Amino acid sequence: MGGANPLFAVAAVCEKLGSFDRALAYIDAALSTDLTRAGTSLPGPRILFNILRGRVLAALDRVPEAADAFETAALSAHEYGIRMYEIFSLIDLKLCVLDHIGHGDHGLRRVGDVLRLLEAPPERLTPLLKGLNVAELMASPPPDPNYMVVYDLPETSGSATLRAELSALKPKALKTRAREGGVSEELLEDADDADDVKSALIRLILDATASKTDRERAGRQALESELAELKPKALKKRARSSGVGEDLLEDADDADDVKAAIIALIVSAESAETPKPAPAAEDRPHFGRATDTLRAELSALRLKELRKRARDSGVDSTLLEDAADSDDPKSAVIELLIADQLSSAGPSEADLRAELELLRLKELRGRAKAAGISTDALEDAADSDDPKSAVIELLTADQLATEQHTSGAMVALRAELEAMRFKELRERAQESGVDSVGLEKIIDDDEPKAALIDVLLQRAAARSTSVQAQQQTLLQGLPLKELRTKAKAAAVSEEALDDALDAEDVKATVIDLILDASRPPLPEGTPPAPRHQAVGPGRGDDEHVESA
């Protein structure tokens, strides 16, 4: 091993650990003929050091220099008749250089040409040659003596620019620059002994710059290993603390390997690299593909037509006025109409599950956020064995709990209506928008009072759900400061608002407080509105929805 030269072992370890700049320092010291610095003039160790030098330079993408080191090793081994060393040199030349510049076949032929000089059987040589089939190599055609390989590849634009900049400096300034780049005094002293001091200093600076990239690569690998031990929820927390945006995290949820995608975002952020921004998402809740057709239809209408359609659908006039005051009135009215459409659809649990199964995980998470499901619950779902199924369970539980909550309110309203006289019910029906033709049909019913109560309950249920959905849509578009103002106007306590500041999703929590404060009081025993926990394997049914 390197002729028992200790520098070979040290340089090989540095190569293994990715510390290529240190490896080069030890290799250059060993290739010197100064025996007091552990140099050597023996052909065997020098061949091995040149092979190692070639591998290190190839790892730093310094292709011409790597090829020169391998060719020097091969030529020396050929001159001294050390066939195995010649083969090792040519194999590494092929694997590290020629394969990457389109000359791999020529490299194989050169290896085969030397193998044919050996007397050992192919089956004994194959294990020594990094898996290459010796019998096939021996049977390969001889290399073309006129074949030319051009190793002097053009420098990258960054390297060429740096070289031009350095060429304009004097040796003293170059030394200062080299020290700033981490070049050792020992290497600088060696450069002073070179025939062209300035070129030697420039080479040292370029080497140090190239090795910096390698150190960064090693740092990234260590960080990736550390992050691989964390769960997705912990990774997301780390990503947020590193400045990764929510849009990028949501895009990661759609990746085939969510964990790997989040790790890549963290590594990019903590390596001071700017991640590519995700395509700008529209600032509106996403309700799935079922609304795409309706959205396209509404977008083709003028604002006046949209407002008329909203009034005809029973959209609250106050909400329409708020939409008119928004930055984009047309988009705001479209969102109100979509929310109204969704609230009036009332799908069964089976229909809802079938619809949700068609959505991607990112769309499901957007829908869950629009429904007010907490960030903690969604992150717990992301840590489950099947994140998509867990989010579907959250949405389904939310729908069922909301229906249960609404049914309690309807019980209270029915009791109130049944206590009223028929004349009062008629007046209330007219106030709620029932026209005269509709009233006449109700009066002709066998039980007009019961029929009138049923109509009022149906309109109240549709309006309540629609207004709440419309309200939530508008609230999501407001900044936190305005939401706090609205919460105070709705008599939400300061204590509750202060507690909201400690929540994972402050804005969603304040919106929930406003919606809760705007609901009418319910009779005793009515189930409260849903509050969510994560659904995952091994959790009991009582953990799907936390109820008071």
Residue pairs with C-beta under 8 A, 6 or more apart in sequence:
1 8
1 9
1 48
2 8
2 9
2 30
2 45
2 48
2 49
3 40
3 42
3 44
3 45
3 48
5 30
5 38
5 40
5 45
5 49
6 38
7 26
7 27
7 29
7 30
7 38
7 49
8 30
8 45
8 48
8 49
8 52
10 26
11 22
11 23
11 26
11 27
11 30
11 49
11 52
11 56
12 23
12 52
14 20
14 22
14 23
14 26
15 23
15 52
15 55
15 56
15 59
17 218
18 59
18 214
18 215
18 217
18 218
18 221
19 214
19 215
19 218
20 56
20 59
20 60
20 210
20 211
20 214
21 182
21 207
21 208
21 211
21 214
21 215
23 52
23 56
24 53
24 56
24 57
24 207
24 211
25 184
25 186
25 187
27 49
27 52
27 53
27 56
28 187
28 190
29 37
29 38
29 39
30 38
30 39
30 40
30 45
30 49
31 39
31 40
31 46
31 49
31 50
31 53
32 39
33 39
33 40
33 41
40 46
40 49
43 76
43 77
43 80
43 82
44 80
44 82
44 85
46 76
47 73
47 76
47 77
47 82
47 85
47 89
48 73
48 85
50 69
50 70
50 72
50 73
50 76
50 89
51 69
51 70
51 73
51 85
51 88
51 89
51 92
53 66
53 69
54 66
54 67
54 69
54 70
54 73
54 89
54 92
54 93
54 96
54 97
55 66
55 92
55 96
56 66
57 63
57 65
57 66
57 69
58 66
58 96
58 97
59 96
59 214
60 207
60 210
60 211
60 213
60 214
61 210
62 210
63 97
63 100
63 101
63 151
63 153
64 151
64 152
64 153
66 96
66 97
67 93
67 97
67 149
67 151
68 151
70 89
70 90
70 92
70 93
70 96
70 97
71 89
71 93
73 85
73 89
74 86
74 89
74 90
74 93
77 83
77 85
77 86
77 89
78 86
78 114
83 114
83 117
83 118
84 128
86 114
87 111
87 114
87 115
87 129
90 107
90 110
90 111
90 114
91 111
91 129
91 130
91 132
93 107
93 110
94 104
94 107
94 108
94 110
94 111
95 130
97 151
98 104
98 106
98 107
98 149
99 107
101 149
101 151
101 153
103 149
106 143
106 144
106 147
106 149
108 137
108 140
109 140
109 141
109 142
109 143
109 144
110 143
111 129
111 132
111 137
112 137
112 138
112 139
112 140
112 142
113 142
113 143
115 125
115 134
115 137
115 138
116 138
118 125
122 133
122 134
122 135
122 138
123 134
123 135
125 134
126 132
126 133
126 134
126 135
154 160
155 163
159 206
159 209
159 210
162 205
162 206
162 209
163 202
163 206
166 174
166 177
166 201
166 202
166 205
166 206
167 198
167 202
169 177
171 197
171 198
171 201
174 198
174 201
174 202
174 205
175 188
175 201
177 205
178 188
178 201
178 204
178 205
178 208
179 185
179 188
181 205
181 208
181 209
181 212
182 208
182 212
183 204
183 205
183 208
187 204
188 201
188 204
190 200
191 197
191 200
191 201
191 204
194 200
216 271
219 271
220 267
220 271
223 266
223 267
223 270
223 271
224 263
224 267
227 235
227 238
227 263
227 266
227 267
228 259
228 263
230 238
231 383
232 258
232 259
232 262
232 379
232 382
232 383
233 379
233 380
233 382
233 383
235 259
235 262
235 263
235 266
236 249
236 262
236 379
236 382
238 266
239 248
239 249
239 262
239 265
239 266
239 269
240 249
242 266
242 269
242 270
243 269
244 265
244 266
244 269
244 275
245 277
245 278
247 277
247 278
247 281
248 265
248 275
248 277
248 278
249 262
249 265
250 278
250 362
250 365
250 366
251 261
251 278
251 362
252 258
252 261
252 262
252 265
253 361
253 362
253 365
253 382
253 387
254 360
254 361
254 362
255 261
258 382
258 387
265 275
268 274
268 275
269 275
283 477
284 331
284 335
284 473
284 476
284 477
285 335
285 366
285 367
285 369
285 370
285 473
285 476
286 363
286 366
286 367
286 370
287 338
287 342
287 367
287 370
288 355
288 356
288 358
288 359
288 363
288 367
289 358
289 359
289 363
290 355
291 338
291 341
291 342
294 337
294 338
294 341
295 334
295 338
298 306
298 309
298 334
298 337
298 338
299 334
301 309
303 329
303 330
303 333
306 330
306 333
306 334
306 337
307 320
307 333
309 337
310 320
310 333
310 336
310 337
310 340
311 317
311 320
313 337
313 340
313 341
313 466
314 340
314 433
314 459
314 462
314 463
314 466
315 336
315 337
315 340
315 466
315 470
316 463
316 466
316 467
316 470
319 336
319 467
319 470
319 471
319 474
320 333
320 336
322 332
322 474
323 329
323 332
323 333
323 336
323 474
324 332
326 332
326 474
326 477
332 474
332 477
335 473
335 474
336 470
336 473
336 474
339 466
339 469
339 470
339 472
339 473
340 466
340 469
340 470
342 469
343 462
343 465
343 466
343 468
343 469
344 462
344 465
344 466
347 355
349 396
349 399
349 400
352 395
352 396
352 399
353 392
353 396
356 364
356 367
356 392
356 395
356 396
357 392
359 367
361 387
361 388
361 391
364 388
364 391
364 392
364 395
365 378
365 391
367 395
368 377
368 378
368 391
368 394
368 395
368 398
369 375
369 378
369 505
369 508
370 472
370 473
370 476
371 395
371 398
372 398
372 472
372 508
372 511
372 512
372 515
373 394
373 395
373 398
373 532
374 503
374 504
374 505
374 508
374 509
374 531
374 532
375 503
375 504
375 505
375 508
376 504
376 534
377 394
377 532
377 533
377 534
378 391
378 394
378 534
379 504
379 534
380 390
380 533
380 534
380 536
381 387
381 390
381 391
381 393
381 394
381 534
381 535
381 536
382 390
383 534
383 536
384 390
384 534
384 535
384 536
384 537
385 536
385 537
386 537
390 534
390 535
390 536
393 535
393 544
394 532
394 534
394 535
394 544
397 530
397 532
397 535
397 544
397 545
398 530
398 532
398 545
400 545
401 527
401 529
401 530
401 545
401 547
402 529
402 530
404 527
405 522
405 526
405 527
405 528
405 529
405 530
406 461
406 464
406 465
408 522
408 523
408 525
408 526
408 527
409 464
409 519
409 520
409 522
409 526
410 457
410 460
410 461
411 523
411 526
412 520
412 522
412 523
412 526
413 456
413 457
413 460
414 453
414 457
415 523
417 425
417 428
417 453
417 456
417 457
418 453
420 428
422 448
422 449
422 452
425 449
425 452
425 453
425 456
426 439
426 452
428 456
429 438
429 439
429 442
429 452
429 455
429 456
430 439
432 456
432 459
432 460
432 463
433 459
434 442
434 455
434 459
438 455
442 448
442 451
442 452
442 455
445 451
468 515
468 519
471 514
471 515
471 518
472 511
472 515
475 483
475 486
475 511
475 514
475 515
476 507
476 511
478 486
480 506
480 507
480 510
483 507
483 510
483 511
483 514
484 497
484 510
486 514
487 496
487 497
487 510
487 513
487 514
487 517
488 494
488 497
490 513
490 514
490 517
490 518
491 517
492 513
492 514
492 517
496 513
497 510
497 513
500 506
500 509
500 510
500 513
503 509
515 529
516 529
519 529
527 547
528 547
528 548
530 545
530 547
531 545
531 546
531 547
531 548
532 545
532 546
533 543
533 544
533 545
533 546
534 543
535 543
535 544
